[in-house]
Amino acid sequence: MRVISLGSGSSGNALLVEAGPHGRTKLLIDAGFPGRVLTHRLRHAGVSPARLTGILITHEHIDHVLGLPYMIKNHALPIITDPLTIEAMERLFTRSTAHSASGALIPLELESSVINNAQVEELFHPLPSGSFTSLGDIEVTSFPVSHDAAAPCGYLLSAGGCRVCVVIDSGEVTASMLENMQKADLLVLESNHDRERLLRGPYPYALKQRILSATGHLSNDQSAEAVLRTWRGDAVRWLWLSHLSRTNNTPQLALNTMRARISEAGANLAQAHITVLPPHMGGVWDSTQLWQNASLWEMQE
């Protein structure tokens, strides 16, 4: 498997996952950037958008679906997600604007009307939260998370003996999250905010309460706690901290909190390769290189 972050944060989120001979199965997880930006970043990663097998959607918030109308209109790509999320997206794209995570209004792309005009049954493929399917060379397990959306979900993707777990919007750590996180070689996990920085920051009280709620976003401490609850003492894993708030967090804060909590728990930091995903392209995980470089799997004292 090869996983590339096309951008992560409150302004947009998208991951590219490839598997199979010559990467023939190519999935996009979320499409939270304008279509032309997504297209540019995909091509920079060596992938033509038309070659995508489909797009998995975690939920309907605009920082996860902004580029969908463009991708559908120009490439007629299958969209795979929970049926309730499909309904929510159909309602969303009848509007001319949408609210960002910070409450700002974002104009929707002109191509958004294609969502209503196209034959929905051909474009949208329901994958109820908690179910399983195979998409080409990749086995996909969907599981529910806790977020203020219609049917928010995370995904566990398996191929070639490797597993990737994606949990990028949730207000609390749930049993279903932990069950799937435990299996991951690469874990893409939200680390949205530093709690004290959020409380002291400029956001309105109502927005702070939403972020801190059980259906909001994971803090650095919550993310670290989830990692520790799924720690495997006999294996090495890769951890990508994602969906960082530009206002209420910094990459160094998120990284320092994770490392400190792991050390305080007496776990071996050498067993975790930790990366903070930037809002631009950044972060590549290639299992082929891992198999060829045995030192990456070695657990140091």
Protein Blocks (a to p, Z undefined) as FASTA:
>chain_A
ZZddfbdcjkbccddddedehhlaccdehjfbcfklmmmmmmmnopafklpgbdcdfblc
fklmmmmmmmmmmnopacdddfklmmmmmmmmmpfbdcdfkopacdddfklmmmmmpcfk
lmpccddehiacdehjbccdddddddddfbdcdddddeehiacdddfbdfbdcfklmmmm
mmpmbdcdddfbafklmmmmmbdfklmmmmmmmklccdfklmmmmmmmmccfkbccdddd
ehiafklgcfklmmmmmmmmmmmnopafklpccddddfbdeddadfklmmmmmmlmpccZ
Z
